[in-house]
Amino acid sequence: MKYTMLIYLDETALSETQREECYRDSAQFAQDLNTDGKYLSAMPLHPTATATSVRVRGNKRIVTDGPFAETREQLGGFFLVEAKDLDEAIDIAARIPAGRWGTVEIRPVVEVAGLPTTGATTGAAIEGVTIQGATIRRAAN
């Protein structure tokens, strides 16, 4: 079963050094999960100051700067993993480096027939993204 691990933390709680360390540790953790056949995807997010929210009400699009909700902790990124059950998903979530500063919410993924398996229009998977010196890689589909 696929599980998403949503990582919530106070985005101002980490120093730049801690953030870079977390990215490096997360990249290594993703590599370890990949070796075990559990890794599907992972991505950190830019701070909520870069967010844009879109709502549609009565066929009218409402676009606002900022995140959907004002909270003490913000969604900072995610891991998408394959786990045999919730217990294994909990074991994986407990090892996510950012969990040292925040909370990891585990949610099972609803598999919807007909969705594409990759976002690339040519069918090629994203190789990786480099964020402040740490490369987060995505497994090819």
LUMSEPA-515134 format. One record per atom (N, C-alpha, C): residue in three letters; x, y, z. Coordinates in steps of 0.2 Angstrom, whole numbers, padded with zeros to 4 digits, always signed. Example, Ala and Ser with C-alpha at 12.3 -4.5 7.8 and 13.67 -1.06 7.14 Angstrom:
BEGIN
ala+0066-0028+0039ala+0062-0022+0039ala+0066-0016+0039ser+0064-0011+0035ser+0068-0005+0036ser+0064+0000+0039
// end
This chain:
BEGIN
met+0004-0006+0000met+0000+0000+0000met+0004+0006+0000lys+0002+0011-0003lys+0006+0018-0004lys+0004+0022+0002tyr+0008+0025+0005tyr+0007+0030+0011tyr+0011+0037+0009thr+0008+0042+0011thr+0011+0049+0010thr+0013+0051+0017met+0019+0053+0018met+0021+0056+0025met+0022+0063+0024leu+0017+0067+0027leu+0017+0074+0027leu+0020+0077+0032ile+0025+0081+0031ile+0030+0084+0036ile+0028+0091+0038tyr+0026+0092+0044tyr+0024+0098+0047tyr+0029+0100+0052leu+0031+0107+0051leu+0036+0110+0056leu+0035+0117+0056asp+0038+0120+0061asp+0038+0128+0061asp+0044+0129+0056glu+0042+0132+0050glu+0048+0133+0045glu+0053+0138+0048thr+0052+0142+0053thr+0057+0146+0056thr+0061+0143+0061ala+0060+0137+0063ala+0063+0134+0069ala+0070+0131+0067leu+0072+0130+0061leu+0078+0128+0059leu+0083+0133+0057ser+0089+0133+0059ser+0094+0137+0056ser+0096+0135+0049glu+0099+0139+0045glu+0101+0137+0038glu+0106+0131+0038thr+0110+0130+0043thr+0114+0124+0044thr+0110+0118+0045gln+0105+0119+0050gln+0101+0113+0052gln+0097+0111+0045arg+0094+0116+0042arg+0090+0115+0036arg+0094+0111+0031glu+0100+0113+0029glu+0105+0109+0024glu+0106+0102+0027glu+0108+0102+0033glu+0109+0095+0036glu+0103+0090+0035cys+0097+0093+0036cys+0090+0090+0036cys+0090+0087+0028tyr+0091+0092+0024tyr+0091+0090+0016tyr+0095+0084+0015arg+0102+0085+0017arg+0107+0079+0016arg+0104+0073+0019asp+0102+0073+0025asp+0100+0067+0029asp+0094+0064+0025ser+0089+0069+0023ser+0083+0066+0019ser+0085+0063+0013ala+0090+0066+0009ala+0092+0063+0003ala+0095+0056+0004gln+0099+0055+0010gln+0102+0049+0011gln+0096+0044+0013phe+0091+0046+0017phe+0086+0042+0019phe+0082+0040+0013ala+0081+0044+0008ala+0077+0042+0002ala+0081+0037-0002gln+0088+0037-0002gln+0092+0032-0005gln+0091+0026-0001asp+0091+0026+0005asp+0090+0020+0009asp+0083+0016+0008leu+0078+0020+0008leu+0071+0018+0006leu+0071+0015-0001asn+0075+0018-0005asn+0075+0016-0012asn+0078+0009-0013thr+0084+0008-0009thr+0087+0002-0009thr+0083-0004-0006asp+0078-0002-0002asp+0074-0007+0001asp+0067-0008-0003gly+0067-0004-0008gly+0061-0005-0013gly+0055-0001-0010lys+0056+0004-0005lys+0050+0007-0002lys+0049+0014-0004tyr+0054+0017-0008tyr+0054+0024-0010tyr+0050+0025-0016leu+0045+0030-0016leu+0042+0032-0022leu+0043+0039-0024ser+0043+0044-0019ser+0045+0051-0021ser+0046+0054-0014ala+0049+0060-0015ala+0050+0065-0009ala+0051+0072-0012met+0049+0077-0009met+0050+0083-0011met+0050+0088-0005pro+0055+0092-0003pro+0054+0098+0002pro+0050+0103-0002leu+0047+0108+0002leu+0043+0113-0001leu+0047+0120+0001his+0046+0125-0003his+0048+0132-0001his+0044+0134+0004pro+0046+0139+0008pro+0042+0142+0013pro+0035+0145+0011thr+0031+0145+0016thr+0024+0147+0015thr+0023+0154+0012ala+0029+0158+0013ala+0029+0165+0010ala+0028+0165+0002thr+0030+0159-0001thr+0030+0158-0008thr+0023+0155-0010ala+0019+0153-0006ala+0013+0150-0008ala+0008+0155-0011thr+0004+0152-0015thr-0002+0155-0018thr-0008+0150-0017ser-0014+0153-0015ser-0020+0148-0014ser-0025+0150-0019val-0028+0145-0021val-0034+0146-0026val-0040+0143-0024arg-0045+0146-0024arg-0052+0144-0022arg-0057+0145-0028val-0061+0141-0029val-0066+0143-0035val-0073+0143-0031arg-0077+0148-0031arg-0083+0149-0028arg-0088+0152-0034gly-0093+0148-0035gly-0098+0150-0040gly-0095+0152-0047asn-0090+0147-0049asn-0087+0148-0055asn-0082+0154-0056lys-0081+0157-0050lys-0076+0163-0049lys-0070+0160-0046arg-0064+0162-0049arg-0058+0160-0046arg-0055+0165-0041ile-0054+0163-0035ile-0051+0168-0030ile-0044+0166-0029val-0039+0170-0030val-0032+0169-0029val-0029+0174-0024thr-0026+0171-0019thr-0023+0175-0014thr-0016+0172-0012asp-0012+0177-0010asp-0005+0175-0008asp-0005+0172-0001gly-0001+0167-0001gly+0000+0164+0006gly-0003+0157+0006pro-0002+0154+0012pro-0004+0147+0013pro-0012+0147+0014phe-0015+0141+0014phe-0022+0140+0015phe-0024+0142+0022ala-0020+0140+0027ala-0022+0141+0034ala-0016+0144+0037glu-0017+0148+0042glu-0012+0151+0047glu-0012+0146+0052thr-0006+0143+0053thr-0005+0138+0058thr+0002+0139+0061arg+0003+0136+0067arg+0010+0136+0070arg+0015+0132+0066glu+0013+0126+0064glu+0017+0122+0059glu+0015+0122+0052gln+0019+0122+0048gln+0017+0122+0041gln+0019+0116+0037leu+0016+0114+0032leu+0018+0108+0028leu+0025+0110+0024gly+0030+0106+0026gly+0037+0107+0024gly+0039+0103+0018gly+0035+0097+0017gly+0037+0093+0012gly+0034+0086+0013phe+0036+0081+0009phe+0033+0074+0010phe+0037+0069+0007phe+0036+0063+0009phe+0038+0057+0007phe+0032+0053+0004leu+0033+0049-0001leu+0028+0045-0004leu+0032+0038-0004val+0029+0033+0000val+0032+0027+0001val+0027+0021+0000glu+0030+0015-0001glu+0027+0009-0001glu+0028+0005+0005ala+0023+0003+0009ala+0023-0001+0015ala+0018-0006+0015lys+0020-0012+0018lys+0015-0017+0018lys+0009-0016+0023asp+0010-0011+0028asp+0004-0010+0032asp+0006-0003+0036leu+0001-0001+0040leu+0002+0005+0044leu+0008+0004+0049asp+0009-0001+0052asp+0014-0002+0056asp+0021-0001+0053glu+0022-0004+0047glu+0028-0002+0043glu+0029+0005+0041ala+0023+0008+0039ala+0023+0015+0038ala+0025+0020+0044ile+0023+0018+0050ile+0025+0021+0056ile+0032+0020+0057asp+0035+0015+0056asp+0042+0014+0057asp+0046+0018+0052ile+0044+0019+0046ile+0047+0023+0041ile+0046+0030+0043ala+0040+0032+0045ala+0039+0039+0047ala+0044+0041+0053ala+0045+0037+0057ala+0049+0038+0063ala+0056+0040+0062arg+0058+0038+0056arg+0065+0039+0053arg+0066+0045+0049ile+0061+0048+0047ile+0061+0054+0043ile+0065+0060+0047pro+0071+0062+0044pro+0075+0067+0048pro+0071+0073+0050ala+0066+0076+0046ala+0063+0082+0049ala+0058+0081+0055gly+0057+0075+0056gly+0053+0073+0062gly+0056+0075+0068arg+0062+0076+0068arg+0066+0078+0074arg+0064+0085+0076trp+0061+0089+0072trp+0059+0096+0073trp+0051+0097+0073gly+0048+0092+0069gly+0041+0093+0068gly+0037+0087+0069thr+0031+0086+0065thr+0027+0081+0065thr+0026+0078+0059val+0026+0071+0058val+0025+0068+0052val+0018+0064+0052glu+0014+0067+0048glu+0007+0064+0047glu+0007+0059+0042ile+0004+0053+0043ile+0004+0047+0039ile-0003+0047+0036arg-0004+0046+0029arg-0010+0046+0026arg-0010+0040+0021pro-0014+0035+0021pro-0014+0031+0015pro-0016+0034+0009val-0014+0032+0003val-0015+0035-0003val-0021+0031-0006val-0026+0035-0009val-0031+0032-0013val-0029+0031-0020glu-0029+0025-0022glu-0027+0024-0029glu-0033+0025-0034val-0032+0029-0038val-0038+0031-0043val-0036+0029-0050ala-0040+0024-0053ala-0038+0022-0060ala-0038+0028-0065gly-0034+0027-0069gly-0033+0032-0075gly-0029+0038-0074leu-0026+0038-0068leu-0021+0044-0066leu-0014+0042-0070pro-0011+0047-0072pro-0004+0045-0075pro+0001+0043-0070thr+0006+0039-0072thr+0011+0037-0067thr+0016+0042-0066thr+0017+0046-0071thr+0022+0052-0070thr+0020+0058-0073gly+0022+0064-0071gly+0020+0070-0073gly+0023+0072-0079ala+0028+0069-0082ala+0032+0071-0088ala+0028+0069-0094thr+0027+0074-0098thr+0023+0073-0104thr+0026+0068-0109thr+0033+0068-0109thr+0037+0063-0113thr+0037+0056-0110gly+0035+0055-0104gly+0035+0049-0101gly+0042+0048-0097ala+0046+0053-0097ala+0052+0052-0093ala+0051+0055-0086ala+0054+0051-0081ala+0053+0053-0074ala+0058+0059-0072ile+0057+0062-0067ile+0061+0068-0065ile+0067+0064-0062glu+0073+0066-0064glu+0079+0063-0061glu+0080+0066-0054gly+0079+0072-0052gly+0081+0074-0046gly+0080+0082-0045val+0080+0084-0039val+0080+0092-0038val+0086+0093-0033thr+0089+0099-0035thr+0095+0101-0030thr+0092+0107-0026ile+0092+0106-0020ile+0090+0112-0015ile+0096+0113-0010gln+0099+0119-0011gln+0104+0121-0007gln+0109+0116-0006gly+0112+0113-0011gly+0117+0108-0011gly+0115+0101-0010ala+0109+0099-0008ala+0107+0092-0007ala+0102+0090-0013thr+0104+0085-0016thr+0100+0082-0022thr+0095+0077-0019ile+0088+0078-0020ile+0083+0074-0018ile+0081+0070-0025arg+0082+0064-0025arg+0081+0060-0031arg+0074+0057-0031arg+0071+0056-0037arg+0065+0053-0037arg+0066+0046-0041ala+0063+0041-0039ala+0064+0035-0042ala+0060+0035-0049ala+0063+0032-0054ala+0060+0032-0061ala+0054+0027-0060asn+0049+0028-0064asn+0043+0024-0064asn+0044+0019-0069
// end
